[in-house]
């Protein structure tokens, strides 16, 4: 049985981590603590995206214009490096 994203969310499977990774739902704050959290969330998102790149097969990588060398180069970067 497949479930749509909307059904998945309605059933309570929408995790706090997903909520925090969604930039449009995270209010921007001007406090120092808020800015620190923004930086930490962006670092985590960058690490998650780089990990997701390693999960793509060669066909999907070609679709987005990348190859394994590009992925290896990107994944080798530290999480704080854009």
C-alpha positions, 0 to 999 in steps of 0.5 A: 500500500502506498501513502501520499505525503498528505496522508502520511502527515495527517497520520502524525508521521511528520517529524519535528526534524522535518519541520525544522528542515523546512525553511519556510516554516522556521521563523527567522529570529534576530536573537543570537540564540536564534541565529546560532540555531539557524546556522546549526539547522543549515549545517544539518540540512547540508549534511543531509543533502550530501548524504542523500546524494550518495543514495542516488543511482547513476541514472538519477545523477545524470538527470541532475547533471552530476556523476560519481566524481562530483558526488565524491567531491561534494561529500568530502567537504566538511558540513560547514563548507557551502 
